[in-house]
Amino acid sequence: MEEQTPKKFHFTKQMKIGLAVVLVLCIGCGLVYLDTAYGSGKIRSLFVKSSVTQNAGNASAGVLAEIPLDAGSSASFAVFDESFLLCTKDGAKYYNSVGDQKWNDTFNMTTPTVIQEGSFMAVGDLGGKNVRVYDESGLLYNVQLEGNLSQFALNQNGYLSLLEKKDSGYEVKIYNSKGTLLKGRVEETAGVYPISTDVSDDNKSFAVSYVDTTDVYPIGRVLFFYVNPEDSENYTDSLYASAADKADEIIGTISYRSNGVLAAVSDKGVYGFKDSEEVWSYYLTNVVDYVSFQQKDRVVLTLGDALPGEEGKEEGTVCWLSSNGAEEASYVSGKDITYLSVWKDGIVLGTDHTYTGIRHTGREAWVYQATQDVTDVIPMESFSHVLVVG
C-alpha cells in the first residue's frame, strides 16, 4: 500500500497545469459531455419513458422511438423541452420532436463540442478551426480561425467568446450575435497563459482566467475587460478590474452566473467574483471529478477522493452551489460516479450501468438500469422522457 501523502504536499507546476487542462475539459460552462471513441458498432439514440426503472432484460422495453446513427460516429446533444439538436462530426440536425427534423447543417469537424446557452447553441471543433452558432431557426454565423480553437463559451444573447491558439501565442476573441468581431486581445506576456473565458449576459464585459507560471508555484488570476470602445476609453487595453491572485492554485474554468457574478473553479475552491471583489468562496476538501455550469443559477460538483490532509466528504457526493456560493443541496451516491449531465429540471448521475435522475433539490426522480453500454442519458420534457445514446 502506498504511503499517505503528507499534509504539506505541494503540487508541482507541471501537475498544476495538467490539472487546469482536466478542469477545462470537464466543464462546464454549459458543455454537453461527449465521447469520441464509440467504436465501430452501430450507435442508436433511444427515447425512453423515465418512469421505467428496470428493463427486465428486454432492450426494447419502454423505448418510444429510435434514431440510427452512422457506424463509428460520435454524437452530442442540446435539448429544449421536446426539441433538440443532434451533432456529429458530419453536421448538426435540429428536431422539433422525435421524427420531425426542422433543418440540417452539414460540416466536417474532428472533435465537435456542443454548448447550449439560453436559446442559442454553438458547435466548436476543439483543436480545429471552426465554431458555428445556431438558434432554433438554423445557422446564425460561422467563425473560421487561422489558429486552433482552445476553448469557447456563449452568453444568453448569442455572444461568443473563444481562445485561439496560434504559433505566436494566444488570442481572445469576442463576437456578437451577428458574428461581428467586437474584440480581439493578443496575449503576449511570457509565461502567462489564458485558460478560460466567458462574456457577461449584459454584453458589456468579458473575463479571462490565466495561469502565471513565472514564479516558483503557479498563480491563478482572473482579469475583466470591457467589450465596447465607449465603455473602455478610460482604461488601458480595456482592462477595468483584476480579481485577487490565487497563489499555488489553477483557476481552470469560469462562467458568469444569472446574477452577474463570475464563478471560478480552481483545484482548491470555487469562488464568486464581482469585478475585483471576491463576494463568496467555497472551500474544497475533495477532488472534483466533474463540474458543470449548465444551469445559470447554480454550480454542480461531483466529488472524488478527499484532498491530502483533509477530512473531506464521502466519495461519490454531489453538491449544488447556489449563485451566492452556498451549498443548497447534496446527494450521496455511495458509488464511484462515472457520468454527469446537468439540465433545466435536474441532473443525471451515472454509476456503472445505473443512471439516476435527481432534481436540483437532491431528491431522486427516477432510476434507469441500462442493459447495454450507454454514452449519454439526457432528460427531456421536464424529466418525463430521457434520450439514451448507446
C-alpha positions as a printed Julia matrix, in Angstrom:
390×3 Matrix{Float64}:
   0.0    0.0     0.0
   1.29   3.45   -0.85
   2.22   5.79    1.96
  -0.27   8.53    2.76
   0.56  11.85    1.13
   2.0   14.29    3.68
  -0.25  17.18    4.74
   2.13  19.8     3.41
   2.36  18.24   -0.05
   2.63  20.82   -2.88
   1.67  20.26   -6.5
   4.46  20.83   -8.98
   3.99  23.42  -11.72
   3.58  20.67  -14.32
   0.96  18.88  -12.23
  -0.97  22.11  -11.73
  -1.01  22.94  -15.42
  -2.15  19.4   -16.2
  -4.96  19.78  -13.68
  -6.02  23.01  -15.38
  -6.4   21.18  -18.66
  -8.51  18.49  -16.97
 -10.73  21.13  -15.36
 -11.31  22.82  -18.69
 -12.21  19.52  -20.35
 -14.62  18.61  -17.52
 -16.56  21.86  -17.53
 -18.86  23.23  -17.52
 -19.95  26.35  -18.65
 -22.67  24.54  -20.47
 -20.69  21.75  -22.13
 -22.65  18.68  -23.17
 -20.45  15.68  -22.4
 -19.31  13.73  -25.44
 -17.25  10.66  -26.2
 -15.25  10.5   -29.42
 -14.42   6.78  -29.18
 -17.69   4.96  -29.67
 -16.06   2.19  -31.71
 -17.21   0.71  -34.98
 -20.65  -0.54  -33.95
 -24.0    0.99  -34.88
 -24.98   3.78  -32.46
 -28.61   4.3   -31.5
 -30.4    7.16  -29.79
 -33.36   5.83  -27.78
 -36.18   7.84  -26.24
 -37.25   6.04  -23.06
 -40.04   6.72  -20.57
 -38.37   7.92  -17.38
 -40.9    6.02  -15.26
 -39.31   2.76  -16.44
 -36.74   1.76  -13.82
 -36.0   -1.82  -14.86
 -35.92  -3.35  -18.32
 -36.08  -6.97  -17.12
 -33.56  -7.93  -19.81
 -35.68  -6.56  -22.66
 -33.66  -3.9   -24.52
 -36.77  -2.54  -26.24
 -38.88  -2.14  -23.1
 -40.02   1.47  -22.63
 -38.49   2.62  -25.92
 -40.66   5.2   -27.67
 -38.53   5.85  -30.76
 -35.06   5.27  -32.23
 -32.72   7.38  -34.33
 -29.99   5.33  -36.04
 -26.59   6.99  -36.38
 -23.74   6.13  -38.71
 -21.32   3.48  -37.52
 -18.28   4.91  -35.75
 -19.88   8.35  -35.37
 -19.81  10.31  -32.1
 -22.9   12.27  -31.12
 -23.74  15.1   -28.7
 -26.95  16.98  -28.0
 -28.55  20.23  -26.93
 -32.11  19.88  -25.63
 -35.05  22.32  -25.42
 -38.01  20.53  -23.81
 -39.01  18.16  -26.66
 -36.87  19.88  -29.33
 -33.2   19.02  -29.65
 -30.01  19.48  -31.67
 -28.13  16.34  -32.7
 -24.48  16.94  -33.59
 -21.96  14.56  -35.14
 -18.63  15.16  -36.86
 -20.5   15.45  -40.17
 -23.04  18.1   -39.18
 -25.9   19.27  -36.97
 -29.6   18.39  -37.22
 -32.39  20.17  -35.35
 -35.58  18.28  -34.47
 -38.87  19.84  -33.33
 -39.61  16.43  -31.82
 -38.75  12.82  -32.47
 -39.07  12.16  -36.2
 -39.75  15.83  -37.05
 -36.48  17.25  -38.41
 -36.56  21.03  -38.92
 -33.17  21.7   -40.5
 -29.79  20.17  -41.28
 -26.38  21.87  -41.45
 -23.51  19.81  -42.84
 -19.86  20.32  -41.93
 -16.73  18.31  -41.21
 -15.26  18.51  -37.71
 -12.8   16.24  -35.95
 -13.89  16.92  -32.36
 -17.26  18.72  -32.38
 -18.33  20.01  -28.97
 -21.8   21.44  -28.26
 -22.51  24.38  -25.94
 -26.07  25.4   -25.1
 -26.85  28.8   -23.55
 -30.43  30.08  -23.4
 -31.95  29.62  -26.85
 -28.54  29.55  -28.56
 -26.22  26.68  -29.41
 -22.61  26.61  -30.58
 -20.66  23.76  -32.1
 -16.89  24.14  -31.93
 -14.13  21.9   -33.26
 -11.76  21.78  -30.28
  -8.22  21.78  -31.62
  -9.65  22.73  -35.02
 -10.5   25.99  -36.76
 -14.27  26.34  -36.78
 -17.14  27.48  -34.49
 -20.76  27.59  -35.7
 -23.53  29.34  -33.73
 -27.23  28.45  -34.09
 -30.68  29.18  -32.77
 -33.82  27.15  -33.44
 -34.13  28.7   -36.93
 -30.69  27.46  -38.03
 -27.17  28.78  -38.54
 -26.63  32.36  -37.33
 -22.93  32.72  -38.03
 -19.73  30.8   -38.63
 -16.29  31.71  -37.25
 -13.26  30.46  -39.15
  -9.94  30.68  -37.29
  -6.36  30.91  -38.51
  -5.09  29.12  -35.42
  -6.68  26.33  -33.36
  -9.71  26.55  -31.07
  -8.69  26.07  -27.43
 -11.9   26.98  -25.54
 -15.19  28.75  -26.23
 -18.35  29.93  -24.45
 -21.71  31.59  -25.2
 -23.83  34.08  -23.31
 -27.63  34.12  -23.33
 -27.75  36.64  -26.18
 -25.68  34.6   -28.62
 -22.37  36.4   -27.98
 -19.37  34.11  -28.42
 -16.05  34.25  -26.57
 -13.16  32.0   -27.52
  -9.46  31.3   -27.1
  -7.45  30.78  -30.27
  -4.01  29.16  -30.12
  -1.56  30.42  -32.71
   2.13  29.73  -33.27
   2.88  33.14  -31.74
   0.66  32.63  -28.68
  -3.0   33.0   -27.73
  -5.73  35.42  -28.77
  -9.04  36.11  -27.02
 -11.91  36.98  -29.37
 -15.45  38.25  -28.71
 -18.24  38.1   -31.33
 -21.78  39.47  -31.17
 -24.93  37.56  -32.14
 -24.48  38.51  -35.81
 -20.93  37.12  -35.92
 -19.21  40.53  -35.92
 -15.81  40.53  -34.23
 -16.05  43.08  -31.41
 -12.8   42.45  -29.59
  -9.51  40.74  -30.29
  -6.96  40.59  -27.48
  -3.49  39.19  -28.14
  -1.84  37.56  -25.11
   1.86  38.43  -25.25
   3.12  38.09  -21.67
   5.71  35.3   -21.49
   4.86  32.53  -19.04
   1.24  33.7   -18.59
  -1.39  31.6   -20.37
  -5.16  32.11  -20.78
  -7.2   29.05  -19.83
 -10.87  30.0   -19.93
 -13.05  32.94  -20.98
 -16.71  33.99  -20.82
 -18.75  37.05  -21.82
 -21.33  38.61  -19.49
 -25.06  38.39  -20.25
 -25.33  42.21  -20.45
 -22.85  42.03  -23.39
 -20.65  44.71  -21.78
 -17.67  42.79  -20.4
 -15.73  39.56  -20.63
 -13.46  37.74  -18.2
 -10.35  35.63  -18.77
  -8.7   33.24  -16.32
  -4.92  32.82  -16.55
  -2.2   30.66  -15.12
   1.0   32.58  -14.33
   3.99  30.21  -14.38
   6.71  32.82  -13.9
   7.08  32.19  -10.13
   8.11  29.11   -8.14
   4.48  27.99   -7.92
   1.76  28.85  -10.41
  -0.69  31.67   -9.74
  -4.36  31.68  -10.74
  -5.63  35.04  -11.95
  -8.86  36.49  -13.39
  -8.98  39.74  -15.37
 -12.06  41.68  -16.5
 -12.28  43.66  -19.76
 -14.85  45.88  -21.44
 -16.23  44.76  -24.79
 -17.34  48.1   -26.25
 -14.96  51.02  -27.02
 -17.28  53.59  -25.41
 -17.0   51.8   -22.06
 -13.24  51.28  -22.2
 -11.93  54.65  -23.38
 -10.58  55.49  -19.91
  -8.92  52.11  -19.39
  -5.66  50.75  -20.77
  -6.27  47.79  -23.05
  -9.94  47.74  -21.91
  -8.84  46.15  -18.59
 -11.01  47.57  -15.81
 -10.68  45.06  -12.93
  -8.45  42.28  -11.63
  -9.57  39.67   -9.1
  -7.25  38.76   -6.25
  -4.49  36.37   -7.34
  -4.71  32.8    -6.04
  -1.22  31.63   -5.14
  -0.45  27.96   -5.84
  -3.86  27.49   -7.47
  -5.09  26.94  -11.01
  -8.42  28.53  -11.98
  -9.41  26.02  -14.62
 -12.82  27.29  -15.72
 -15.06  30.35  -15.29
 -18.68  31.26  -16.05
 -20.96  34.24  -15.48
 -23.99  33.46  -13.32
 -27.53  34.85  -13.69
 -26.84  37.48  -11.01
 -23.81  38.85  -12.88
 -21.25  37.21  -10.58
 -18.42  35.3   -12.24
 -17.99  31.79  -10.8
 -14.5   30.31  -10.97
 -13.36  26.77  -10.12
  -9.81  26.02   -9.02
  -8.17  22.93   -7.56
  -8.74  24.32   -4.04
 -12.05  26.14   -4.15
 -14.96  27.66   -6.01
 -15.11  31.46   -6.0
 -17.56  34.2    -6.92
 -16.14  37.47   -8.26
 -17.95  40.73   -8.84
 -15.27  42.52  -10.82
 -12.29  42.89   -8.46
 -14.2   41.84   -5.34
 -14.39  38.24   -4.17
 -18.0   38.06   -2.95
 -18.09  34.39   -1.93
 -15.93  31.29   -1.72
 -16.49  27.55   -1.24
 -13.52  25.65    0.14
 -12.89  22.24   -1.44
 -11.96  19.25    0.73
 -12.26  16.7    -2.1
 -11.02  16.22   -5.62
 -13.66  17.47   -8.08
 -14.41  14.72  -10.63
 -16.99  16.69  -12.63
 -18.11  20.33  -12.6
 -20.97  21.84  -14.56
 -22.12  25.44  -15.08
 -25.02  24.32  -17.3
 -27.6   25.99  -15.06
 -27.04  29.74  -14.65
 -28.34  29.75  -11.06
 -26.11  27.02   -9.68
 -22.83  25.13   -9.92
 -22.91  21.33   -9.72
 -19.89  19.41   -8.41
 -19.29  15.68   -8.06
 -16.62  14.78   -5.52
 -13.99  12.07   -5.52
 -11.26  11.29   -3.0
 -10.52  13.61   -0.11
  -7.68  16.05   -0.74
  -4.4   15.35    1.11
  -4.69  16.4     4.77
  -8.45  16.99    4.54
 -11.3   15.03    6.1
 -13.48  15.53    3.06
 -17.0   14.47    2.17
 -17.92  10.91    1.27
 -16.62   9.92   -2.16
 -19.43   9.96   -4.71
 -21.15  13.03   -3.21
 -22.87  15.59   -5.45
 -23.07  19.22   -4.27
 -25.23  22.02   -5.62
 -23.9   25.57   -5.04
 -26.29  28.49   -5.4
 -25.4   31.65   -7.33
 -24.37  33.09   -3.94
 -21.92  30.25   -3.25
 -24.0   28.48   -0.59
 -24.37  24.69   -0.67
 -28.11  24.42   -1.28
 -28.37  20.65   -1.72
 -26.32  17.45   -1.73
 -26.74  13.8    -2.7
 -24.61  10.82   -1.67
 -24.49   8.13   -4.36
 -22.35   5.75   -2.32
 -20.61   4.71   -5.54
 -17.93   5.88   -7.94
 -19.56   8.46  -10.25
 -18.69   7.85  -13.9
 -21.15  10.19  -15.63
 -22.81  13.58  -15.05
 -25.11  15.68  -17.2
 -26.91  18.76  -15.9
 -30.17  20.2   -17.26
 -33.02  22.59  -16.51
 -35.0   20.26  -14.25
 -32.18  18.28  -12.66
 -29.14  16.12  -13.25
 -28.42  12.61  -14.46
 -25.84  10.7   -12.47
 -24.16   7.58  -13.8
 -22.62   4.79  -11.71
 -21.61   1.84  -13.89
 -24.8    0.93  -15.86
 -27.19   2.65  -13.44
 -28.39   6.18  -14.27
 -30.32   8.23  -11.71
 -32.34  11.35  -12.43
 -32.03  13.74   -9.5
 -33.89  17.02   -9.01
 -31.89  20.09   -8.06
 -33.19  19.64   -4.51
 -31.16  16.41   -4.24
 -34.3   14.21   -4.5
 -34.29  11.15   -6.76
 -36.82  11.34   -9.62
 -36.16   8.03  -11.36
 -33.61   5.28  -11.94
 -32.75   3.79  -15.33
 -30.91   0.47  -15.46
 -29.17   0.21  -18.84
 -28.92  -3.18  -20.49
 -26.16  -2.07  -22.88
 -23.24   0.34  -22.86
 -24.5    3.93  -22.76
 -22.63   7.14  -23.57
 -25.33   9.76  -22.77
 -28.59   9.89  -20.81
 -30.35  13.21  -21.41
 -33.67  14.18  -19.73
 -36.37  15.78  -21.87
 -39.83  17.27  -21.29
 -39.37  18.0   -17.58
 -37.86  14.59  -16.83
 -40.85  12.71  -18.31
 -38.68  11.14  -21.03
 -34.97  10.53  -21.43
 -32.8   10.34  -24.51
 -30.37   7.45  -24.25
 -27.35   7.25  -26.55
 -25.97   3.73  -26.69
